[in-house]
Amino acid sequence: MSRAFAWVMGIVLALYIGLAGSWAVQLVASGEPLGIGLGIALVVLAAIGAWALVTELVFGVRLDRAVRALGAAGGMPTPLPKAPSGRADKDAADDAFPVAKADVEAHPESWESWLRLSMAYDAARDRRRARRAAREALRLRRATA
């Protein structure tokens, strides 16, 4: 479900970027100084939006491939018990985290270890560190490919 949601949001953002680009052209074509300034600002914002969209979609696709490869190799961490919300139980996630951290410390060049650490951070609800560990896992995976 989350993959489909990400693609739908990506399509909606792409439509918005296209609409903003169309408005930007109309504003610049107006010939008015204020219209030209606003049009240029819309072009810059649309470009930033397009860059962010592509960056996030590429990250998501690469991460999905890495998770699939880890699963195919039998390297996925043991599933954690679920809380009533459906997320991993916080206490179980906190208990599993030191194992993943020790694995990275023992194998710092292993993309698999970093990906498991990313999953541990995510289960512990630390999205910022989960994303950082996932980026490191993808960097190491590209380096070894």
ZIURNOR-V231689 format. One record per residue. N is the residue number from 0. PHI is phi in degrees with one decimal (999 if undefined). Layout:
# ZIURNOR-V231689
n=[N:N]
phi=[PHI:PHI]
This chain:
# ZIURNOR-V231689
n=[0:1:2:3:4:5:6:7:8:9:10:11:12:13:14:15:16:17:18:19:20:21:22:23:24:25:26:27:28:29:30:31:32:33:34:35:36:37:38:39:40:41:42:43:44:45:46:47:48:49:50:51:52:53:54:55:56:57:58:59:60:61:62:63:64:65:66:67:68:69:70:71:72:73:74:75:76:77:78:79:80:81:82:83:84:85:86:87:88:89:90:91:92:93:94:95:96:97:98:99:100:101:102:103:104:105:106:107:108:109:110:111:112:113:114:115:116:117:118:119:120:121:122:123:124:125:126:127:128:129:130:131:132:133:134:135:136:137:138:139:140:141:142:143:144]
phi=[999:-67.3:-66.1:-63.2:-61.7:-61.9:-67.7:-63.0:-63.6:-62.9:-66.2:-62.2:-64.4:-62.5:-63.6:-61.8:-62.1:-63.0:-64.7:-62.5:-63.6:-64.2:-63.5:-62.1:-62.1:-63.7:-66.5:-66.6:-69.3:-64.6:82.3:-77.8:-55.7:-65.4:-63.4:-63.9:-62.1:-66.3:-63.3:-64.1:-61.7:-65.0:-63.2:-62.6:-64.8:-65.0:-64.7:-64.2:-62.3:-64.2:-60.8:-63.9:-61.6:-64.3:-59.1:-69.6:-66.8:-63.7:-58.7:-62.9:-65.7:-63.9:-66.5:-61.2:-63.7:-65.6:-63.8:-63.6:-65.2:-63.6:-64.8:-65.8:-85.4:76.7:-102.8:-70.0:-67.5:-64.0:-59.5:-92.0:-60.7:-98.2:-82.5:-56.2:-73.0:99.2:-81.4:-63.4:-60.2:-60.1:-65.1:-64.7:-65.1:-64.4:-72.2:-80.2:-58.8:-58.9:-65.5:-66.2:-65.8:-63.7:-62.9:-68.0:-65.6:-79.1:-134.1:-66.9:-100.0:-94.2:-65.1:-63.6:-63.8:-65.8:-68.1:-64.6:-63.4:-59.0:-65.7:-67.0:-60.5:-62.2:-63.6:-83.4:67.4:-110.2:-64.2:-63.0:-71.6:-61.7:-66.4:-63.1:-65.9:-64.7:-63.3:-64.7:-60.2:-67.4:-63.4:-66.0:-65.0:-65.7:-67.5:-92.4:-83.4]
